[in-house]
Amino acid sequence: MDYPQLWIANNFALAEKAIGWGVRMGHFLDRLSGTKWHFVLPLAEKITGRTLPKWNNHIPHPDSKVFAKHPRGARLWTRQRLESLDSNFIYFPSCVSRQLGMPNSPITNYPSLTTALAILASRAHLSLQIPPNTSGHCCGMPFASKGCTAAYKASLHKTILKFWDWSEHGKYPIVIDTTSCTHTLRTCNDGLSDEDKELWKQLTILDGIEFLHDHILPKLEIHPVDEEVILHPNCSARKLGLDSKLLAIAKQCAKSAAVPLNLGCCAFAGDRGLLFPELTASATEKETAEVLARDYDGYYSSNITCEIGMSEATGKDYLSIVYLVEKASAVSL
């Protein structure tokens, strides 16, 4: 049995804090010494004999304001508010967006992904509720991808029970801001107990792409930005059939939008791109060459880890498609 991984799954809030502090330390060292400290990680690998994550210049910052009441953004979680409004959605910021949700872009001072999505919901006059106790909950994909079945099932069990509670027993849709997490939670049938499966069948789980396309955009006044953008519809988006909606969003919000002919998997695969950067470099070689063959004004996807991988491969700042919608709807304000 995968005992260490099972312990992490059962104590995931601690693991989240450790990851968050590790990311903060990496950015602090970058500010202190630039890239001079990066040699420490390969050296640590040689000393320990273990493959360790490598730092890169496109790793975002933790979102320290996930549960704050943003001035233009998310409404606080209250049972009374849920009962008083017609269009209600529950927003579950994934563990990835909680710990890597603040873009590390030198160009613009972007808000966190959570804040940006909350701003859009507010502009569209939709109630997007962020529960106060999302920390410590995960879709389980990090465990499933490594074959840690017990840890995966434990993570799923905790999260499905919370979804059931937050959604008032399936009454309200749950919005996920990370497409790989959406895919996991929509295809987790075999990892659920019979009891959890009955709850799961009654849940409505929306990916951020669907939330933008089906619920946000119809309620916003959009003025397409004068930009030519290129997309990276990640593997999960394509498996869920959401790549066409991703493109439709971009075409509505920008002067032009394209998808590379040589689109493929970025091979970042959660943490693979940090452990083996050469894997992502090789997997994205053709797509990168096509993207860099000309200049674009924006680069977008719907999965933070894929955005890190494509940013590292191309040297361009890939962001969530949420930011393009935010930009196009802000023009009208």
PAGUDREN-736526 format. One record per residue (C-alpha): x, y, z; residue number from 0; residue in one letter. Coordinates in Angstrom, 1 decimal. Layout:
REM PAGUDREN-736526
guke u = X; v = Y; w = Z; nr = NUM; rest = A
...
This chain:
REM PAGUDREN-736526
guke u = 0.0; v = 0.0; w = 0.0; nr = 0; rest = M
guke u = 1.2; v = 3.6; w = -0.7; nr = 1; rest = D
guke u = 1.4; v = 4.6; w = 2.9; nr = 2; rest = Y
guke u = 3.5; v = 7.8; w = 2.5; nr = 3; rest = P
guke u = 1.2; v = 9.0; w = -0.2; nr = 4; rest = Q
guke u = -1.9; v = 8.0; w = 1.7; nr = 5; rest = L
guke u = -0.7; v = 10.0; w = 4.7; nr = 6; rest = W
guke u = -0.2; v = 13.0; w = 2.4; nr = 7; rest = I
guke u = -3.7; v = 12.5; w = 1.0; nr = 8; rest = A
guke u = -5.2; v = 12.4; w = 4.5; nr = 9; rest = N
guke u = -3.2; v = 15.5; w = 5.6; nr = 10; rest = N
guke u = -3.3; v = 17.4; w = 2.3; nr = 11; rest = F
guke u = -3.6; v = 20.8; w = 3.9; nr = 12; rest = A
guke u = -0.1; v = 20.4; w = 5.4; nr = 13; rest = L
guke u = 1.2; v = 19.3; w = 2.0; nr = 14; rest = A
guke u = -0.4; v = 22.4; w = 0.4; nr = 15; rest = E
guke u = 1.3; v = 24.7; w = 3.0; nr = 16; rest = K
guke u = 4.7; v = 23.1; w = 2.4; nr = 17; rest = A
guke u = 4.3; v = 23.5; w = -1.4; nr = 18; rest = I
guke u = 3.2; v = 27.1; w = -0.9; nr = 19; rest = G
guke u = 6.2; v = 28.0; w = 1.3; nr = 20; rest = W
guke u = 8.5; v = 26.2; w = -1.1; nr = 21; rest = G
guke u = 7.2; v = 28.4; w = -4.0; nr = 22; rest = V
guke u = 7.6; v = 31.5; w = -1.9; nr = 23; rest = R
guke u = 11.1; v = 30.6; w = -1.0; nr = 24; rest = M
guke u = 12.0; v = 30.0; w = -4.7; nr = 25; rest = G
guke u = 10.7; v = 33.5; w = -5.6; nr = 26; rest = H
guke u = 12.5; v = 35.0; w = -2.6; nr = 27; rest = F
guke u = 15.8; v = 33.5; w = -3.7; nr = 28; rest = L
guke u = 15.2; v = 34.7; w = -7.3; nr = 29; rest = D
guke u = 14.8; v = 38.3; w = -6.0; nr = 30; rest = R
guke u = 17.8; v = 37.9; w = -3.8; nr = 31; rest = L
guke u = 20.3; v = 36.4; w = -6.3; nr = 32; rest = S
guke u = 18.6; v = 36.0; w = -9.6; nr = 33; rest = G
guke u = 19.3; v = 32.6; w = -11.1; nr = 34; rest = T
guke u = 22.5; v = 32.0; w = -9.2; nr = 35; rest = K
guke u = 20.9; v = 29.7; w = -6.7; nr = 36; rest = W
guke u = 19.5; v = 27.3; w = -9.3; nr = 37; rest = H
guke u = 22.7; v = 25.2; w = -9.3; nr = 38; rest = F
guke u = 21.7; v = 24.1; w = -5.8; nr = 39; rest = V
guke u = 18.9; v = 21.8; w = -7.1; nr = 40; rest = L
guke u = 21.1; v = 19.6; w = -9.5; nr = 41; rest = P
guke u = 23.7; v = 19.5; w = -6.7; nr = 42; rest = L
guke u = 21.1; v = 18.3; w = -4.2; nr = 43; rest = A
guke u = 20.1; v = 15.6; w = -6.8; nr = 44; rest = E
guke u = 23.6; v = 14.3; w = -6.9; nr = 45; rest = K
guke u = 24.0; v = 14.3; w = -3.2; nr = 46; rest = I
guke u = 20.6; v = 12.6; w = -2.5; nr = 47; rest = T
guke u = 20.5; v = 10.4; w = -5.6; nr = 48; rest = G
guke u = 16.9; v = 11.4; w = -6.1; nr = 49; rest = R
guke u = 15.2; v = 13.3; w = -8.9; nr = 50; rest = T
guke u = 14.0; v = 16.6; w = -7.6; nr = 51; rest = L
guke u = 11.8; v = 19.4; w = -9.0; nr = 52; rest = P
guke u = 13.7; v = 22.1; w = -10.9; nr = 53; rest = K
guke u = 12.9; v = 25.8; w = -10.6; nr = 54; rest = W
guke u = 12.2; v = 27.8; w = -13.7; nr = 55; rest = N
guke u = 11.4; v = 31.5; w = -14.4; nr = 56; rest = N
guke u = 7.7; v = 30.8; w = -15.3; nr = 57; rest = H
guke u = 6.5; v = 29.4; w = -12.0; nr = 58; rest = I
guke u = 3.6; v = 31.5; w = -10.7; nr = 59; rest = P
guke u = 3.1; v = 32.7; w = -7.1; nr = 60; rest = H
guke u = 0.7; v = 31.3; w = -4.5; nr = 61; rest = P
guke u = -2.7; v = 33.0; w = -4.3; nr = 62; rest = D
guke u = -2.7; v = 34.4; w = -0.8; nr = 63; rest = S
guke u = -6.2; v = 35.9; w = -1.2; nr = 64; rest = K
guke u = -8.2; v = 32.9; w = -2.2; nr = 65; rest = V
guke u = -10.6; v = 33.4; w = 0.8; nr = 66; rest = F
guke u = -10.5; v = 37.2; w = 0.9; nr = 67; rest = A
guke u = -13.5; v = 39.3; w = -0.1; nr = 68; rest = K
guke u = -12.2; v = 40.9; w = -3.2; nr = 69; rest = H
guke u = -13.5; v = 44.4; w = -3.9; nr = 70; rest = P
guke u = -14.8; v = 43.6; w = -7.3; nr = 71; rest = R
guke u = -15.0; v = 39.8; w = -6.9; nr = 72; rest = G
guke u = -16.2; v = 36.9; w = -5.0; nr = 73; rest = A
guke u = -19.1; v = 37.1; w = -2.6; nr = 74; rest = R
guke u = -18.5; v = 35.5; w = 0.8; nr = 75; rest = L
guke u = -19.9; v = 32.1; w = 1.5; nr = 76; rest = W
guke u = -23.3; v = 32.2; w = 3.3; nr = 77; rest = T
guke u = -26.1; v = 29.7; w = 3.3; nr = 78; rest = R
guke u = -28.6; v = 32.6; w = 3.3; nr = 79; rest = Q
guke u = -27.2; v = 34.2; w = 0.2; nr = 80; rest = R
guke u = -27.3; v = 30.9; w = -1.7; nr = 81; rest = L
guke u = -31.0; v = 30.6; w = -0.8; nr = 82; rest = E
guke u = -31.8; v = 34.1; w = -1.9; nr = 83; rest = S
guke u = -30.4; v = 34.2; w = -5.4; nr = 84; rest = L
guke u = -31.4; v = 32.4; w = -8.6; nr = 85; rest = D
guke u = -28.1; v = 32.0; w = -10.4; nr = 86; rest = S
guke u = -25.7; v = 30.4; w = -8.0; nr = 87; rest = N
guke u = -22.4; v = 28.6; w = -8.6; nr = 88; rest = F
guke u = -20.0; v = 27.1; w = -6.2; nr = 89; rest = I
guke u = -16.3; v = 27.8; w = -7.0; nr = 90; rest = Y
guke u = -13.7; v = 25.3; w = -6.1; nr = 91; rest = F
guke u = -10.2; v = 26.8; w = -6.7; nr = 92; rest = P
guke u = -8.1; v = 23.8; w = -7.4; nr = 93; rest = S
guke u = -5.0; v = 23.0; w = -5.2; nr = 94; rest = C
guke u = -2.9; v = 24.1; w = -8.3; nr = 95; rest = V
guke u = -4.6; v = 27.5; w = -8.5; nr = 96; rest = S
guke u = -4.4; v = 27.9; w = -4.7; nr = 97; rest = R
guke u = -0.7; v = 27.5; w = -4.7; nr = 98; rest = Q
guke u = 0.3; v = 28.7; w = -8.2; nr = 99; rest = L
guke u = -2.6; v = 31.0; w = -9.0; nr = 100; rest = G
guke u = -0.8; v = 34.4; w = -9.2; nr = 101; rest = M
guke u = 0.8; v = 34.8; w = -12.6; nr = 102; rest = P
guke u = 4.5; v = 35.5; w = -12.6; nr = 103; rest = N
guke u = 4.4; v = 38.0; w = -15.6; nr = 104; rest = S
guke u = 6.8; v = 40.9; w = -15.9; nr = 105; rest = P
guke u = 4.4; v = 42.7; w = -18.3; nr = 106; rest = I
guke u = 1.2; v = 43.3; w = -16.4; nr = 107; rest = T
guke u = 0.2; v = 43.2; w = -12.7; nr = 108; rest = N
guke u = -2.4; v = 40.5; w = -13.1; nr = 109; rest = Y
guke u = -4.8; v = 39.5; w = -10.3; nr = 110; rest = P
guke u = -4.8; v = 35.9; w = -9.2; nr = 111; rest = S
guke u = -6.8; v = 33.4; w = -11.2; nr = 112; rest = L
guke u = -9.3; v = 33.2; w = -8.4; nr = 113; rest = T
guke u = -9.8; v = 36.9; w = -8.3; nr = 114; rest = T
guke u = -10.0; v = 37.3; w = -12.1; nr = 115; rest = A
guke u = -12.8; v = 34.6; w = -12.3; nr = 116; rest = L
guke u = -14.6; v = 36.2; w = -9.4; nr = 117; rest = A
guke u = -14.4; v = 39.6; w = -11.0; nr = 118; rest = I
guke u = -16.0; v = 38.2; w = -14.2; nr = 119; rest = L
guke u = -18.8; v = 36.6; w = -12.2; nr = 120; rest = A
guke u = -19.5; v = 39.9; w = -10.5; nr = 121; rest = S
guke u = -19.6; v = 41.7; w = -13.8; nr = 122; rest = R
guke u = -22.0; v = 39.1; w = -15.2; nr = 123; rest = A
guke u = -24.2; v = 39.5; w = -12.0; nr = 124; rest = H
guke u = -23.7; v = 35.8; w = -11.1; nr = 125; rest = L
guke u = -23.2; v = 34.6; w = -7.6; nr = 126; rest = S
guke u = -19.9; v = 32.7; w = -7.4; nr = 127; rest = L
guke u = -19.5; v = 31.3; w = -3.9; nr = 128; rest = Q
guke u = -16.0; v = 30.3; w = -2.6; nr = 129; rest = I
guke u = -16.4; v = 27.9; w = 0.4; nr = 130; rest = P
guke u = -14.1; v = 28.8; w = 3.3; nr = 131; rest = P
guke u = -12.7; v = 25.3; w = 3.7; nr = 132; rest = N
guke u = -11.4; v = 24.3; w = 0.3; nr = 133; rest = T
guke u = -7.8; v = 24.0; w = 1.6; nr = 134; rest = S
guke u = -6.7; v = 20.4; w = 2.0; nr = 135; rest = G
guke u = -9.0; v = 19.1; w = -0.8; nr = 136; rest = H
guke u = -7.8; v = 17.8; w = -4.1; nr = 137; rest = C
guke u = -9.2; v = 15.8; w = -7.1; nr = 138; rest = C
guke u = -6.6; v = 13.1; w = -6.4; nr = 139; rest = G
guke u = -5.0; v = 13.3; w = -9.9; nr = 140; rest = M
guke u = -1.4; v = 13.7; w = -8.5; nr = 141; rest = P
guke u = -1.8; v = 10.4; w = -6.8; nr = 142; rest = F
guke u = -3.7; v = 8.6; w = -9.6; nr = 143; rest = A
guke u = -1.0; v = 9.5; w = -12.1; nr = 144; rest = S
guke u = 1.6; v = 7.8; w = -10.0; nr = 145; rest = K
guke u = -0.4; v = 4.7; w = -9.4; nr = 146; rest = G
guke u = -1.1; v = 5.5; w = -5.8; nr = 147; rest = C
guke u = -4.6; v = 4.1; w = -5.8; nr = 148; rest = T
guke u = -5.4; v = 4.3; w = -2.1; nr = 149; rest = A
guke u = -4.3; v = 7.9; w = -1.8; nr = 150; rest = A
guke u = -6.3; v = 8.7; w = -5.0; nr = 151; rest = Y
guke u = -9.5; v = 7.2; w = -3.6; nr = 152; rest = K
guke u = -9.0; v = 8.9; w = -0.2; nr = 153; rest = A
guke u = -8.6; v = 12.3; w = -1.9; nr = 154; rest = S
guke u = -11.7; v = 11.7; w = -4.0; nr = 155; rest = L
guke u = -13.8; v = 10.6; w = -1.0; nr = 156; rest = H
guke u = -13.0; v = 13.7; w = 0.9; nr = 157; rest = K
guke u = -13.6; v = 16.0; w = -2.0; nr = 158; rest = T
guke u = -16.9; v = 14.4; w = -3.2; nr = 159; rest = I
guke u = -18.3; v = 14.7; w = 0.3; nr = 160; rest = L
guke u = -17.4; v = 18.4; w = 0.4; nr = 161; rest = K
guke u = -18.9; v = 18.9; w = -3.1; nr = 162; rest = F
guke u = -22.1; v = 17.3; w = -1.9; nr = 163; rest = W
guke u = -22.2; v = 19.6; w = 1.1; nr = 164; rest = D
guke u = -21.2; v = 22.8; w = -0.7; nr = 165; rest = W
guke u = -23.6; v = 22.3; w = -3.5; nr = 166; rest = S
guke u = -26.6; v = 21.7; w = -1.2; nr = 167; rest = E
guke u = -26.8; v = 18.1; w = -2.3; nr = 168; rest = H
guke u = -26.3; v = 18.8; w = -6.0; nr = 169; rest = G
guke u = -28.5; v = 21.9; w = -6.2; nr = 170; rest = K
guke u = -25.8; v = 24.2; w = -7.4; nr = 171; rest = Y
guke u = -23.1; v = 23.6; w = -10.1; nr = 172; rest = P
guke u = -19.5; v = 23.5; w = -9.0; nr = 173; rest = I
guke u = -17.0; v = 25.4; w = -11.1; nr = 174; rest = V
guke u = -13.4; v = 24.1; w = -11.5; nr = 175; rest = I
guke u = -10.7; v = 26.5; w = -12.7; nr = 176; rest = D
guke u = -8.2; v = 23.8; w = -13.8; nr = 177; rest = T
guke u = -9.2; v = 21.6; w = -16.7; nr = 178; rest = T
guke u = -7.2; v = 18.6; w = -15.8; nr = 179; rest = S
guke u = -8.9; v = 18.6; w = -12.4; nr = 180; rest = C
guke u = -12.3; v = 18.8; w = -14.1; nr = 181; rest = T
guke u = -11.4; v = 15.9; w = -16.3; nr = 182; rest = H
guke u = -10.4; v = 13.8; w = -13.2; nr = 183; rest = T
guke u = -13.5; v = 14.7; w = -11.3; nr = 184; rest = L
guke u = -15.7; v = 13.8; w = -14.3; nr = 185; rest = R
guke u = -14.1; v = 10.5; w = -15.0; nr = 186; rest = T
guke u = -13.5; v = 9.2; w = -11.5; nr = 187; rest = C
guke u = -16.3; v = 6.7; w = -11.5; nr = 188; rest = N
guke u = -14.0; v = 3.7; w = -11.0; nr = 189; rest = D
guke u = -12.3; v = 5.4; w = -8.0; nr = 190; rest = G
guke u = -15.4; v = 5.9; w = -6.0; nr = 191; rest = L
guke u = -17.2; v = 3.7; w = -3.5; nr = 192; rest = S
guke u = -20.8; v = 2.8; w = -4.2; nr = 193; rest = D
guke u = -22.0; v = 5.4; w = -1.7; nr = 194; rest = E
guke u = -19.8; v = 8.2; w = -3.1; nr = 195; rest = D
guke u = -20.8; v = 7.3; w = -6.6; nr = 196; rest = K
guke u = -24.5; v = 7.9; w = -5.9; nr = 197; rest = E
guke u = -23.5; v = 11.4; w = -4.7; nr = 198; rest = L
guke u = -21.2; v = 12.1; w = -7.6; nr = 199; rest = W
guke u = -23.9; v = 11.2; w = -10.1; nr = 200; rest = K
guke u = -26.1; v = 14.0; w = -8.7; nr = 201; rest = Q
guke u = -23.3; v = 16.7; w = -8.9; nr = 202; rest = L
guke u = -22.9; v = 19.2; w = -11.8; nr = 203; rest = T
guke u = -19.2; v = 19.9; w = -12.4; nr = 204; rest = I
guke u = -18.4; v = 22.7; w = -14.8; nr = 205; rest = L
guke u = -15.0; v = 23.5; w = -16.2; nr = 206; rest = D
guke u = -13.9; v = 27.1; w = -16.3; nr = 207; rest = G
guke u = -14.1; v = 27.0; w = -20.1; nr = 208; rest = I
guke u = -17.8; v = 26.0; w = -19.9; nr = 209; rest = E
guke u = -18.5; v = 28.6; w = -17.2; nr = 210; rest = F
guke u = -17.0; v = 31.3; w = -19.3; nr = 211; rest = L
guke u = -18.6; v = 30.2; w = -22.6; nr = 212; rest = H
guke u = -22.1; v = 29.2; w = -21.4; nr = 213; rest = D
guke u = -22.7; v = 31.5; w = -18.4; nr = 214; rest = H
guke u = -20.3; v = 34.5; w = -18.3; nr = 215; rest = I
guke u = -20.0; v = 35.7; w = -21.9; nr = 216; rest = L
guke u = -23.7; v = 35.8; w = -22.7; nr = 217; rest = P
guke u = -24.2; v = 38.2; w = -19.8; nr = 218; rest = K
guke u = -21.2; v = 40.5; w = -20.6; nr = 219; rest = L
guke u = -20.8; v = 43.4; w = -23.0; nr = 220; rest = E
guke u = -17.6; v = 42.3; w = -24.9; nr = 221; rest = I
guke u = -15.4; v = 44.6; w = -26.9; nr = 222; rest = H
guke u = -12.7; v = 42.4; w = -28.6; nr = 223; rest = P
guke u = -9.2; v = 43.6; w = -27.8; nr = 224; rest = V
guke u = -7.0; v = 44.5; w = -30.7; nr = 225; rest = D
guke u = -4.8; v = 41.5; w = -30.3; nr = 226; rest = E
guke u = -4.0; v = 38.3; w = -32.2; nr = 227; rest = E
guke u = -3.8; v = 35.4; w = -29.8; nr = 228; rest = V
guke u = -2.8; v = 31.8; w = -29.9; nr = 229; rest = I
guke u = -4.1; v = 29.0; w = -27.8; nr = 230; rest = L
guke u = -2.9; v = 25.8; w = -26.3; nr = 231; rest = H
guke u = -6.0; v = 23.6; w = -25.8; nr = 232; rest = P
guke u = -4.5; v = 21.2; w = -23.3; nr = 233; rest = N
guke u = -5.0; v = 17.4; w = -23.4; nr = 234; rest = C
guke u = -7.8; v = 17.5; w = -20.8; nr = 235; rest = S
guke u = -9.7; v = 20.2; w = -22.7; nr = 236; rest = A
guke u = -9.5; v = 18.1; w = -25.8; nr = 237; rest = R
guke u = -10.6; v = 14.9; w = -24.0; nr = 238; rest = K
guke u = -13.6; v = 16.7; w = -22.6; nr = 239; rest = L
guke u = -14.4; v = 18.2; w = -26.0; nr = 240; rest = G
guke u = -13.9; v = 21.8; w = -24.7; nr = 241; rest = L
guke u = -11.3; v = 22.9; w = -27.3; nr = 242; rest = D
guke u = -14.0; v = 24.3; w = -29.6; nr = 243; rest = S
guke u = -15.5; v = 26.4; w = -26.7; nr = 244; rest = K
guke u = -12.0; v = 27.6; w = -25.8; nr = 245; rest = L
guke u = -11.5; v = 28.8; w = -29.4; nr = 246; rest = L
guke u = -14.9; v = 30.4; w = -29.5; nr = 247; rest = A
guke u = -14.2; v = 32.3; w = -26.3; nr = 248; rest = I
guke u = -10.9; v = 33.6; w = -27.8; nr = 249; rest = A
guke u = -12.5; v = 34.6; w = -31.1; nr = 250; rest = K
guke u = -15.2; v = 36.5; w = -29.3; nr = 251; rest = Q
guke u = -12.7; v = 38.4; w = -27.1; nr = 252; rest = C
guke u = -9.8; v = 39.1; w = -29.5; nr = 253; rest = A
guke u = -9.3; v = 40.4; w = -33.0; nr = 254; rest = K
guke u = -8.1; v = 36.9; w = -34.1; nr = 255; rest = S
guke u = -7.4; v = 33.6; w = -32.4; nr = 256; rest = A
guke u = -5.6; v = 30.5; w = -33.6; nr = 257; rest = A
guke u = -4.6; v = 27.0; w = -32.6; nr = 258; rest = V
guke u = -1.3; v = 25.6; w = -33.7; nr = 259; rest = P
guke u = -1.5; v = 22.9; w = -36.4; nr = 260; rest = L
guke u = 1.3; v = 21.1; w = -34.5; nr = 261; rest = N
guke u = -0.7; v = 21.2; w = -31.3; nr = 262; rest = L
guke u = 0.4; v = 18.3; w = -29.0; nr = 263; rest = G
guke u = 0.8; v = 17.4; w = -25.3; nr = 264; rest = C
guke u = 3.2; v = 19.7; w = -23.5; nr = 265; rest = C
guke u = 4.2; v = 16.7; w = -21.3; nr = 266; rest = A
guke u = 4.3; v = 18.8; w = -18.2; nr = 267; rest = F
guke u = 1.9; v = 16.3; w = -16.7; nr = 268; rest = A
guke u = 1.6; v = 17.9; w = -13.3; nr = 269; rest = G
guke u = 5.1; v = 17.7; w = -12.0; nr = 270; rest = D
guke u = 6.9; v = 15.8; w = -14.8; nr = 271; rest = R
guke u = 7.9; v = 19.0; w = -16.4; nr = 272; rest = G
guke u = 9.6; v = 20.1; w = -13.2; nr = 273; rest = L
guke u = 11.3; v = 16.8; w = -12.6; nr = 274; rest = L
guke u = 12.3; v = 16.3; w = -16.2; nr = 275; rest = F
guke u = 12.3; v = 19.6; w = -18.1; nr = 276; rest = P
guke u = 13.9; v = 17.9; w = -21.1; nr = 277; rest = E
guke u = 10.7; v = 15.9; w = -21.5; nr = 278; rest = L
guke u = 8.6; v = 19.1; w = -22.1; nr = 279; rest = T
guke u = 11.3; v = 20.6; w = -24.3; nr = 280; rest = A
guke u = 11.2; v = 17.5; w = -26.5; nr = 281; rest = S
guke u = 7.4; v = 17.1; w = -26.6; nr = 282; rest = A
guke u = 6.7; v = 20.8; w = -27.5; nr = 283; rest = T
guke u = 9.5; v = 21.2; w = -30.1; nr = 284; rest = E
guke u = 7.2; v = 21.3; w = -33.1; nr = 285; rest = K
guke u = 4.5; v = 23.4; w = -31.5; nr = 286; rest = E
guke u = 7.0; v = 25.8; w = -30.1; nr = 287; rest = T
guke u = 8.6; v = 26.3; w = -33.5; nr = 288; rest = A
guke u = 5.2; v = 27.1; w = -35.0; nr = 289; rest = E
guke u = 4.3; v = 29.5; w = -32.2; nr = 290; rest = V
guke u = 7.6; v = 31.3; w = -32.5; nr = 291; rest = L
guke u = 7.4; v = 31.6; w = -36.3; nr = 292; rest = A
guke u = 5.5; v = 34.9; w = -35.8; nr = 293; rest = R
guke u = 4.6; v = 37.3; w = -33.0; nr = 294; rest = D
guke u = 1.3; v = 37.1; w = -31.1; nr = 295; rest = Y
guke u = -0.1; v = 39.5; w = -28.6; nr = 296; rest = D
guke u = -1.4; v = 36.9; w = -26.2; nr = 297; rest = G
guke u = -0.9; v = 33.2; w = -25.3; nr = 298; rest = Y
guke u = -3.7; v = 31.3; w = -23.5; nr = 299; rest = Y
guke u = -4.7; v = 27.9; w = -22.2; nr = 300; rest = S
guke u = -6.9; v = 26.7; w = -19.2; nr = 301; rest = S
guke u = -4.5; v = 24.7; w = -17.0; nr = 302; rest = N
guke u = -1.7; v = 26.3; w = -14.9; nr = 303; rest = I
guke u = 0.8; v = 23.5; w = -15.2; nr = 304; rest = T
guke u = 0.4; v = 23.4; w = -19.0; nr = 305; rest = C
guke u = 0.8; v = 27.2; w = -19.1; nr = 306; rest = E
guke u = 4.0; v = 26.8; w = -17.1; nr = 307; rest = I
guke u = 5.2; v = 24.2; w = -19.6; nr = 308; rest = G
guke u = 4.4; v = 26.2; w = -22.7; nr = 309; rest = M
guke u = 5.8; v = 29.4; w = -21.2; nr = 310; rest = S
guke u = 9.1; v = 27.6; w = -20.4; nr = 311; rest = E
guke u = 9.2; v = 26.0; w = -23.9; nr = 312; rest = A
guke u = 8.4; v = 29.2; w = -25.9; nr = 313; rest = T
guke u = 9.7; v = 31.9; w = -23.6; nr = 314; rest = G
guke u = 6.2; v = 33.5; w = -23.9; nr = 315; rest = K
guke u = 3.8; v = 34.2; w = -21.1; nr = 316; rest = D
guke u = 0.9; v = 31.7; w = -21.3; nr = 317; rest = Y
guke u = -2.1; v = 32.6; w = -19.2; nr = 318; rest = L
guke u = -5.5; v = 31.3; w = -18.4; nr = 319; rest = S
guke u = -8.2; v = 32.2; w = -20.9; nr = 320; rest = I
guke u = -9.9; v = 33.9; w = -18.0; nr = 321; rest = V
guke u = -7.6; v = 36.8; w = -18.3; nr = 322; rest = Y
guke u = -8.5; v = 37.4; w = -22.0; nr = 323; rest = L
guke u = -12.2; v = 37.6; w = -21.1; nr = 324; rest = V
guke u = -11.4; v = 39.9; w = -18.2; nr = 325; rest = E
guke u = -9.5; v = 42.2; w = -20.5; nr = 326; rest = K
guke u = -12.2; v = 42.2; w = -23.2; nr = 327; rest = A
guke u = -15.0; v = 42.9; w = -20.7; nr = 328; rest = S
guke u = -13.1; v = 45.5; w = -18.8; nr = 329; rest = A
guke u = -13.0; v = 47.7; w = -21.9; nr = 330; rest = V
guke u = -16.7; v = 48.4; w = -21.7; nr = 331; rest = S
guke u = -16.6; v = 49.5; w = -18.0; nr = 332; rest = L
